[in-house]
Amino acid sequence: MTRVFLNRIGTAVPEYDIHDDFVAFARSALTDPRERGVLDRMAEMAGISHRYSFLAPAPDCWDRVLDGEGFYKRHDFPGTRARNDRYEHESLLLAQRAVAALGPIHGITHLIIASCTGFTAPGLDFQLAQALGLAASVERTIVGFMGCFAAVTALRLARHIVRSEPASRVLVVNIELCGLHLQERWELQQIMMFLLFADGGAASLVSSEPQGIELGAFRATVIPDTAGLITWRIGDRGFEMGLSGKLPGVIRRWLMRDGAALLEADRKPSLWAVHAGGRAILDAVEAGLALPAEALNHSRLILRDFGNMSSATLMFVLQRILQSSLGPADGLAMAFGPGVSVETFSFRTAAP
C-alpha cells in the first residue's frame, strides 16, 4: 500500500491586524455600560490577540466605520454580491501568497481548493491554476461550504488520489475570508462569535515522497442530535453563521463517552493538531479526552496569533508541528463542523 505524506505547508494572512479595532467598533455599538464591560471581559478571555483582514482599519472612527474604505459602514453593511465580488479578487491574491510561502512546486497533477466563504465560476481552482501556470490537464476539485473541518476532507481526498496514483503530486489550498461576513448584529452572543473569525490561507503539497507528516487513517462521524448547533447559510447581506453556546459542552461530553474510538489501538498520540475553533472548544477537547495541559499548545498559539480561520486553521496548526518536529512521533488531528461533524486523522512526523 502506498504511503502518503503531507510534505510541506505554506501559510499567509492579509496585511492588516484588525482584532483590536473590531473590539472597539463592537464596543461603540453597545449603549449599556454593563454590556460594554461584559464585552471587554469576553475579549480578554477569548485567548486571541491578533486577527487579520485585507481591510485596513480606521482608528478613531469606530462610531462610523470599521475599515478605512468604508466597506463596513455603520447602518449600511454591504450586500452578499458586494462581499462575493471582494472574495473573487482577494481570495486569489491570498492563495498566491500561500503557494509562494509553500516554496517551489513542480509536477502538480491535482489541485484541491477548500473554501466556504465565497463562490465564483470559473472558480478559485481555475483562477489559481491559471495564475500559477499549471498544466491544463491538472485535475481540479473544490471542497465548498463544509466549514472548519474541510481541511481534513481536502487532505483525505489528496490521500485517496496518491494511494490510487502514486506518482501524483497534489496541491491543496485552503482559503477563507471569514471577515467578509460580519453582520450588523450587536447582541453579546453574536459579538462573541464575530470575535473569533479571521482571514487566512494555507497551501500544502501531498505526495508519496517520504518527507514531512505521514498521513494515517481518516475517520468521520457525527455527534447525534446536533444538526442545529453549527449552521452556515447564505443571506441577503452575506453568509450567516449560527454557533450555539451549547457546543463546547456537547463536544466535551461526547468525547468523554466516545472519544476513545478516535484513537488507534496500537498508537498513543503525543502530538495533537486540533482545529482552533475557540478557547472554549479547545478546553472542551482537553477536558473530554483528559489531555495534559500542554497537549493543545500548538492550537492555542495559532488561536492567539490568528483567530479562527475556518478550514485554513488546522493547516496552520500542522505547520507549527512540522516546524517544531524533532523526529518521529505519532499524532492525531481533529476538526469540527456543521452537523456537528467530527473529522479526524492519525499522522506520524517523519525523521528530520
C-alpha positions as CSV (number, residue, x, y, z in Angstrom):
1,M,0.0,0.0,0.0
2,T,1.4,3.4,-1.0
3,R,2.3,5.6,1.9
4,V,1.2,9.2,1.7
5,F,2.9,12.3,3.1
6,L,2.0,15.9,3.7
7,N,5.3,17.2,2.6
8,R,5.2,21.0,3.2
9,I,2.8,23.7,4.2
10,G,2.9,27.4,3.4
11,T,0.6,29.9,5.1
12,A,-0.4,33.5,4.6
13,V,-2.7,36.1,6.1
14,P,-3.8,39.5,4.8
15,E,-1.8,42.6,5.7
16,Y,-3.9,44.3,8.5
17,D,-4.4,43.2,12.1
18,I,-7.9,44.3,12.8
19,H,-8.7,42.5,16.1
20,D,-8.4,45.4,18.5
21,D,-10.2,47.7,16.0
22,F,-13.1,45.2,15.8
23,V,-13.4,45.1,19.6
24,A,-13.5,48.9,19.7
25,F,-16.1,49.0,16.8
26,A,-18.3,46.5,18.5
27,R,-17.9,48.3,21.9
28,S,-19.1,51.6,20.3
29,A,-22.3,49.8,19.2
30,L,-23.2,49.0,22.7
31,T,-25.0,51.7,24.8
32,D,-25.3,49.8,28.1
33,P,-22.1,50.2,30.2
34,R,-22.7,46.8,31.7
35,E,-22.7,45.2,28.3
36,R,-19.5,47.0,27.4
37,G,-17.9,45.6,30.5
38,V,-19.0,42.1,29.6
39,L,-17.6,42.6,26.1
40,D,-14.3,43.7,27.5
41,R,-14.1,40.6,29.6
42,M,-15.1,38.3,26.7
43,A,-12.4,39.8,24.6
44,E,-9.8,39.3,27.3
45,M,-10.9,35.7,27.9
46,A,-11.1,34.7,24.2
47,G,-7.4,33.9,24.0
48,I,-7.0,35.9,20.8
49,S,-4.5,38.7,20.3
50,H,-4.5,39.1,16.5
51,R,-6.8,38.6,13.6
52,Y,-6.1,39.7,10.0
53,S,-8.1,41.2,7.2
54,F,-7.4,42.7,3.8
55,L,-9.5,45.7,5.0
56,A,-7.3,48.4,6.6
57,P,-8.6,49.6,10.0
58,A,-9.9,53.1,10.6
59,P,-8.6,54.1,14.0
60,D,-10.7,56.6,16.0
61,C,-13.7,56.3,13.5
62,W,-15.3,53.3,15.2
63,D,-18.6,55.1,15.7
64,R,-18.9,55.4,11.9
65,V,-16.9,52.7,10.1
66,L,-14.8,49.7,10.9
67,D,-12.4,50.0,8.0
68,G,-10.7,52.8,6.0
69,E,-12.5,52.2,2.8
70,G,-16.0,52.1,4.4
71,F,-16.8,48.5,3.4
72,Y,-18.4,48.1,6.9
73,K,-20.2,51.4,7.5
74,R,-22.5,51.7,10.5
75,H,-26.1,51.1,9.4
76,D,-25.0,50.3,5.8
77,F,-23.3,46.9,5.7
78,P,-22.7,45.5,2.2
79,G,-25.0,43.0,0.5
80,T,-24.0,39.5,-0.5
81,R,-23.0,40.4,-4.0
82,A,-20.5,43.1,-2.9
83,R,-19.0,40.7,-0.4
84,N,-18.7,37.9,-3.0
85,D,-17.1,40.3,-5.5
86,R,-14.4,41.0,-3.0
87,Y,-14.0,37.3,-2.4
88,E,-13.3,36.7,-6.1
89,H,-10.5,39.2,-6.1
90,E,-9.0,38.8,-2.6
91,S,-9.1,35.0,-2.4
92,L,-6.8,34.7,-5.4
93,L,-4.3,37.1,-4.0
94,L,-4.2,35.3,-0.7
95,A,-4.0,31.9,-2.4
96,Q,-1.0,33.1,-4.4
97,R,0.8,34.3,-1.3
98,A,0.1,30.9,0.4
99,V,1.5,29.0,-2.5
100,A,4.6,31.3,-2.6
101,A,5.2,30.5,1.1
102,L,5.0,26.8,0.3
103,G,8.1,27.1,-1.9
104,P,8.9,25.6,-5.3
105,I,6.2,23.5,-6.8
106,H,6.7,21.3,-9.8
107,G,4.8,18.4,-11.5
108,I,1.5,19.2,-9.9
109,T,-1.1,16.7,-11.1
110,H,-4.1,17.7,-8.9
111,L,-5.4,20.8,-7.3
112,I,-7.9,20.8,-4.4
113,I,-9.4,24.0,-3.1
114,A,-11.2,24.1,0.3
115,S,-13.2,27.3,1.0
116,C,-16.6,28.1,2.5
117,T,-16.6,31.9,2.4
118,G,-17.3,32.7,-1.3
119,F,-18.3,31.3,-4.7
120,T,-17.4,32.1,-8.3
121,A,-17.4,30.3,-11.6
122,P,-14.9,29.9,-13.1
123,G,-13.8,29.4,-9.5
124,L,-10.7,29.9,-7.4
125,D,-9.4,26.5,-8.7
126,F,-9.4,27.8,-12.3
127,Q,-8.1,31.2,-11.4
128,L,-5.2,29.8,-9.3
129,A,-4.3,27.2,-11.9
130,Q,-4.1,29.9,-14.5
131,A,-2.1,32.2,-12.2
132,L,0.4,29.5,-11.3
133,G,0.8,28.3,-14.9
134,L,-0.3,24.8,-14.1
135,A,-0.9,22.4,-16.9
136,A,-4.4,22.4,-18.4
137,S,-4.5,18.7,-17.6
138,V,-4.3,19.3,-13.9
139,E,-7.4,17.8,-12.2
140,R,-9.3,20.3,-10.1
141,T,-11.7,19.8,-7.2
142,I,-13.4,22.3,-4.9
143,V,-14.5,21.4,-1.4
144,G,-17.0,24.1,-0.7
145,F,-19.2,25.2,2.2
146,M,-18.2,22.4,4.5
147,G,-16.9,24.8,7.2
148,C,-13.9,24.3,9.5
149,F,-13.5,20.5,9.1
150,A,-12.9,20.9,5.3
151,A,-9.2,20.9,5.9
152,V,-9.5,17.2,6.9
153,T,-11.8,16.5,3.9
154,A,-9.3,18.0,1.5
155,L,-6.4,16.1,2.9
156,R,-8.4,12.9,2.8
157,L,-9.2,13.4,-0.9
158,A,-5.5,14.1,-1.6
159,R,-4.5,10.9,0.2
160,H,-7.0,8.9,-1.8
161,I,-5.6,10.3,-5.0
162,V,-2.0,9.5,-4.1
163,R,-2.8,6.0,-2.9
164,S,-4.6,5.2,-6.2
165,E,-2.0,7.0,-8.4
166,P,1.3,7.0,-6.5
167,A,3.1,9.4,-8.9
168,S,0.5,12.2,-8.2
169,R,1.5,15.4,-6.6
170,V,-1.5,17.2,-5.1
171,L,-1.6,20.9,-4.3
172,V,-4.2,21.5,-1.5
173,V,-5.2,25.1,-0.9
174,N,-7.4,26.4,2.0
175,I,-8.6,29.9,1.6
176,E,-11.1,31.6,4.0
177,L,-12.1,35.2,4.1
178,C,-14.4,35.0,7.2
179,G,-14.2,38.7,7.7
180,L,-16.3,39.2,4.6
181,H,-19.4,38.0,6.5
182,L,-19.6,40.3,9.5
183,Q,-23.3,41.1,10.3
184,E,-24.6,44.2,12.0
185,R,-26.0,42.4,15.0
186,W,-24.7,43.5,18.3
187,E,-26.2,41.0,20.8
188,L,-23.3,39.8,23.0
189,Q,-23.5,36.2,21.8
190,Q,-23.2,37.4,18.2
191,I,-20.3,39.7,19.0
192,M,-18.5,36.8,20.7
193,M,-18.9,34.7,17.5
194,F,-17.6,37.6,15.3
195,L,-14.7,38.0,17.8
196,L,-13.4,34.6,16.8
197,F,-13.2,34.6,13.0
198,A,-10.5,35.9,10.7
199,D,-9.0,35.6,7.2
200,G,-6.2,33.2,6.3
201,G,-4.9,30.8,3.7
202,A,-2.7,27.7,3.5
203,A,-1.1,25.7,0.7
204,S,0.1,22.2,1.1
205,L,1.9,19.6,-1.0
206,V,0.7,15.9,-0.7
207,S,2.6,13.1,-2.4
208,S,4.3,9.7,-1.8
209,E,7.6,11.4,-1.2
210,P,8.7,10.3,2.4
211,Q,9.1,13.8,3.8
212,G,7.0,15.8,6.4
213,I,4.0,14.2,8.0
214,E,2.8,10.7,7.1
215,L,-1.0,10.7,6.8
216,G,-2.6,7.7,8.5
217,A,-6.2,6.6,9.0
218,F,-9.0,9.1,8.5
219,R,-12.3,8.8,10.4
220,A,-15.6,10.7,10.1
221,T,-18.6,10.7,12.4
222,V,-21.5,12.9,13.5
223,I,-22.5,13.7,17.1
224,P,-26.1,12.7,17.4
225,D,-28.9,15.3,17.6
226,T,-26.6,18.3,17.0
227,A,-27.5,19.5,13.5
228,G,-28.6,22.9,14.7
229,L,-25.5,23.8,16.7
230,I,-23.4,25.0,13.8
231,T,-25.1,26.4,10.8
232,W,-23.9,28.4,7.7
233,R,-26.4,29.9,5.4
234,I,-26.4,32.4,2.6
235,G,-28.4,35.6,3.5
236,D,-29.1,38.8,1.7
237,R,-26.2,40.5,3.5
238,G,-23.5,37.9,3.4
239,F,-23.3,34.4,4.8
240,E,-24.9,34.0,8.2
241,M,-23.2,31.9,10.9
242,G,-25.1,30.2,13.7
243,L,-22.9,28.9,16.6
244,S,-24.6,27.6,19.7
245,G,-23.2,28.3,23.1
246,K,-24.0,24.7,23.9
247,L,-21.4,23.4,21.5
248,P,-18.4,23.2,23.9
249,G,-20.4,21.2,26.5
250,V,-21.7,18.8,23.8
251,I,-18.2,18.2,22.5
252,R,-16.8,17.6,25.9
253,R,-19.5,15.1,26.9
254,W,-19.3,13.3,23.6
255,L,-15.5,12.9,23.8
256,M,-15.7,11.7,27.4
257,R,-18.1,9.0,26.2
258,D,-16.9,8.1,22.7
259,G,-13.5,9.8,22.2
260,A,-11.5,6.6,22.7
261,A,-12.9,5.3,19.4
262,L,-11.0,8.0,17.6
263,L,-7.6,6.6,18.7
264,E,-5.8,3.7,17.0
265,A,-5.3,0.8,19.4
266,D,-1.6,0.4,18.7
267,R,-0.7,4.1,18.8
268,K,-0.9,6.7,21.5
269,P,-0.7,10.3,20.2
270,S,1.9,12.6,21.7
271,L,1.1,15.3,19.2
272,W,-2.4,16.9,18.9
273,A,-3.5,19.1,16.0
274,V,-6.9,20.3,17.0
275,H,-8.8,22.9,15.0
276,A,-8.5,26.1,17.0
277,G,-12.2,26.9,16.8
278,G,-12.1,29.0,20.0
279,R,-10.8,28.8,23.5
280,A,-14.0,27.0,24.8
281,I,-13.7,24.4,22.1
282,L,-10.1,23.7,22.9
283,D,-10.9,23.5,26.6
284,A,-13.7,21.0,25.8
285,V,-11.4,18.8,23.8
286,E,-8.7,18.9,26.6
287,A,-11.2,18.0,29.3
288,G,-13.1,15.5,27.2
289,L,-10.0,13.5,26.3
290,A,-8.3,14.1,29.7
291,L,-5.3,15.6,27.9
292,P,-2.3,17.2,29.7
293,A,-2.4,21.0,29.9
294,E,0.3,21.4,27.3
295,A,-1.2,19.0,24.7
296,L,-3.0,21.7,22.8
297,N,-0.3,24.3,22.9
298,H,0.1,24.4,19.1
299,S,-3.6,25.0,18.6
300,R,-3.8,27.6,21.4
301,L,-0.9,29.6,19.9
302,I,-2.5,29.6,16.5
303,L,-5.8,30.8,18.0
304,R,-3.9,33.6,19.9
305,D,-1.9,34.8,16.8
306,F,-4.5,34.4,14.1
307,G,-8.0,33.6,15.4
308,N,-10.3,31.0,13.8
309,M,-9.7,31.0,10.0
310,S,-12.2,28.2,9.4
311,S,-10.7,25.4,7.2
312,A,-7.3,27.1,7.0
313,T,-6.8,27.0,10.8
314,L,-5.9,23.3,11.1
315,M,-3.2,23.7,8.4
316,F,-1.6,26.5,10.5
317,V,-1.5,24.1,13.5
318,L,0.0,21.3,11.4
319,Q,2.6,23.8,10.1
320,R,3.7,24.6,13.6
321,I,4.0,20.9,14.3
322,L,6.1,20.4,11.2
323,Q,8.4,23.3,12.1
324,S,8.9,22.1,15.7
325,S,9.3,18.4,14.9
326,L,12.4,16.8,16.5
327,G,11.8,13.3,15.0
328,P,9.2,10.6,14.5
329,A,6.2,10.9,16.7
330,D,2.5,9.9,16.5
331,G,-0.3,12.4,16.4
332,L,-4.0,12.9,15.9
333,A,-5.7,15.8,14.0
334,M,-9.3,16.8,14.8
335,A,-11.8,19.3,13.5
336,F,-15.5,20.0,14.0
337,G,-18.1,21.5,11.6
338,P,-21.7,21.7,10.7
339,G,-23.6,18.5,11.6
340,V,-22.0,18.5,14.2
341,S,-19.5,16.6,12.1
342,V,-16.2,15.3,13.6
343,E,-13.3,14.6,11.2
344,T,-10.0,13.1,12.4
345,F,-6.9,11.5,11.1
346,S,-3.8,10.0,12.6
347,F,-0.4,11.1,11.5
348,R,3.3,10.5,12.1
349,T,6.1,13.0,11.8
350,A,9.0,11.8,9.7
351,A,12.6,11.9,10.6
352,P,14.1,15.4,10.0
